Amino acid sequence: MEDQMYMALSKNRCKAWEKMRQRHIKLKAHVSTWPETMTTKEIRQRVIEMVQLPEDPLAKTMLKRITRLGLVSFDQHTRLWLNLCHLPRIQDP
């Protein structure tokens, strides 16, 4: 009985992991259509359009998420947001 529980748990974890991975792939594909550089106002507007809600807390959460996933980054020198999806992938040696 315990073995069946652990097998089911493992199977469900794999399904959840795959579902999350697919959401990240879709999010990356969407963000990759954005320009290479954006002002804070521009990126906020794009995030609001993406979540389709004008609620500021939700837009901030989504901006933090795409930043945490490494899809965008803020450059302190130019004061612009950089779309990292346009950078070539670095291959492991």
Phi, psi and omega in degrees: 000315179297322180298321179294321178297314180293324177295316179295319179297315179297317180297317180293324177296318179296318178297316180296319179297317180294320179297318179294319179298319179295322177296320179294322178297316179295320179296318179296320178297321180291314182293330181293344177277350179284161178296164181292325178229145180215150172281169179298321180296317180295315182291324177298318179296319179293322179293317178298319177296323182292315181277348177059027175223136181279009182290124183298317181299322179293320178295319178296319179297316180293322178296318177297322181295313181290334174289315180297326179284354178080025180271330177223160179211149179262127179266116183294327184288314182269347183060036179235155173272134181254131176274107184282353178290342181275351180281145176291145179288140177272126180275139176290142181291000000 
